Amino acid sequence: LRKPGLETTFKGHKAAVKALAWNPHCDNILLSGGGSYDQTVKIWNTVSNKNIGQIMTGSQVCNMVFSKSSNEFVTSHGFSNNQIILWRYPNLSKKAVLEGHQSRVLHLCLSENGKYVASGAADETIKLWEVFPAKKKNLDSKLFPSSFDICLLYTSDAADDLLCVDLGGRRIIKK
């Protein structure tokens, strides 16, 4: 049994670290985002414990999420731009800027299928963005698709009758 403890410390931001995200395609890559006086995204190799890249974003980094299906990630920003930026990895080039919030974009959340990003901001709104390609589904069986793809409908209070339908409306099982 391994005893939990501090593994290493990464230093280099000039303001509070506001955001962290692991690269799901390369498990030793960690991204971090700095606050108003830093405005950078730093890329860390957790095997060599070195900073291997950075992006000057031009505004406070509030949050970030990596795509499950592509080598891209999004960052959300506060002072002064209040936007979401889509970045390519590993070349760290800007792919798109998503605007619509009127205040700091504090929170990001990736949908289960990996296609949508929900953002929450200090302007008291939640916005849903179609950003990434959907994660490829790995169905073990055509008869029993993943639980994300099915809906169970009960036709009696006793639950003796069960109808299972996929999201396209096709009947799969009737009990």
RAGICOR-V360306 format. One record per run of one state. SS is the DSSP state (a for helix, b for strand, c for the rest). FROM is the first residue (numbers start at 1). TO is the last residue. Records with the same first field share a line. If there is no record, write none. Layout:
BEGIN
SS->FROM-TO / FROM-TO
END
This chain:
BEGIN
c->1-16 / 23-28 / 35-39 / 46-49 / 57-60 / 67-71 / 78-83 / 89-93 / 99-104 / 111-115 / 122-125 / 131-146 / 155-161 / 167-170 / 175-175
b->17-22 / 29-34 / 40-45 / 50-56 / 61-66 / 72-77 / 84-88 / 94-98 / 105-110 / 116-121 / 126-130 / 150-154 / 162-166 / 171-174
a->147-149
END
